[in-house]
């Protein structure tokens, strides 16, 4: 007898299969999605299962475990952990794959499945498609008999192993000697245990802000300047030289300087690349086409080069492997150091920045001041994914595009000598995104407005 899963109405991309719980995502879907992944990608091997601290996480984790075990996969439950920890544990256990239950920066009502392959990295687009196709057409006999279902076991050592890998990747002794005062806002997310402990082991005096994973998110969890206003004030009051802000699954990192000034996410990869490329001059940094040109300035400083890919962690990881990069990431605060994990990890981001501060004797504000600055605007617009291609054509054929270099690698990117703007479908929400960068705020903002008007789309939010 063939089982029929419910139709998927959530957002599915290599960034995760996500939706609002009880609306576009429910336990029944999660059970079948996990079963499809366990059957198609994991091949009924062992699967590592983790989650962030959302109130729906435990419920959906149980559904995912049931789906995996039902198709014969053994499940290794590592509890509430950062997303990169799941990727590391796939390699540690030589598992067939991993699933993290987390909607990353999305508000609390959202949740998602982040799929990780046996290489300890985000599933490729082909693997995602294979999983979704299996979900849509469940094979006869997918469910195992009672005597061949998978087993469940718990492993509580994952965070400790992750910390050890981060410490091994940096000059921990030099950082400890600097005794840097820091503050870290974990937004009551899955980094609440690991981040403060890592910073303490690096010799920092640590002020922890919202480090209770058993408590609700205290604010909208995306680490934007508006959402981080309270945190910025607390960093200044604590006398820290740097403030770190994580998202709920701790794969992204935003920054605040000692004066309480929100530095943001765009500087995170740039400053971490400064640290890595200083140690390995002439290397390659990989990022997406919507990340700030500040990265090119830093790479040039160290005789290195930048390779750009489509937006999305999986695409950046493909570029990292293809070009043998020493550092990779995206302008959303995601830093990838292949010495630690092939995925975004806020913890190596913190350690690299502290290493650079210790090596230069500078605080965060001083490091930022040494990098040429640009103005960037990021906006959400009311376009469903299906509407984006037509909107792109309207922009590409508008007067705005005259004289621009056109890149269709990911949506539409228009570039001029000192500015650029990108329109693309979001991989995490049913909207489109516009990102621009220019020498000044007014020009960056006008580019966003001009693209929205040419696309005939309503601007929902801009910052």
Secondary structure by P-SEA (a helix, b strand, c coil): ccccccccccccccccccccccccccaaaaaaaaaaaacccccccbbbbbcccccaaaaaaaaaaaaaaaabbbbbbbccccaaaaaaaaaaaccccccccccccccccccbbbbbccccccccaaaaaaaaaaaaccccccccccccbbbbbbbcaaaaaaaaaaaaacaaaaaaaaccccccccccccccccaaaaaaaacccccccccccccccccccccccccaaaaaaaaaaacccbbbbbcccccbbbbcccccccccccaaaaaaaaaaaaacccbbbbbcccccaaaaaaaaaacbbbbbccccaaaaaaaaaaccccbbbccccbbbcccccccccaaaaaaaaaaaaaaacccaaaaaaacbbbbbbbbcccccccaaaaaaaaaaaccccccccccccccbbbbccccbbbbbbbccccbbbbbbbcccaaaaaaaaaaaaaaacccccccc
